[in-house]
């Protein structure tokens, strides 16, 4: 069995699509076993509606998610040094995470995950692309952390 970290911080560019997906899935799959949060390099957007929709399809609720940046973390009561693992889902967030963790003994992993925003033109095509991103994260998460600890419905 894979040893789960106590806390994981997922990060991407705006904390509106990929990192909220990852945070929500981590909480659903591993529950109280892992403290999970997410941030963006910037927090200039609200959670993406397609993100909310494709996560609802697998029982992950993101409708109340509020985007936040690395800089806003402490305002929300989190300190980067309090996490065991940072998982970057975009090149920009990986650079920022490495820059911020150079003074901490903290692992940073990079999971190259497709940014689904702006790729497709109509609603169905967009949902398909967002599902692909969601499923990339889910596959990576299950490979890294093992089967869900919480029974799935």
Secondary structure, DSSP 8 states (H G I E B T S, - for coil): -----SEEEEEESSSSSHHHHHHHHHHHHHGGGSEEEEEES---S---HHHHHHHHTTT---TT----BTTTTGGGT--GGG-SEEEESSHHHHHHHHHHHTTS--EEEE------TTS-SSHHHHHHHHHHHHHHHHHHHHHHH-S-SS---
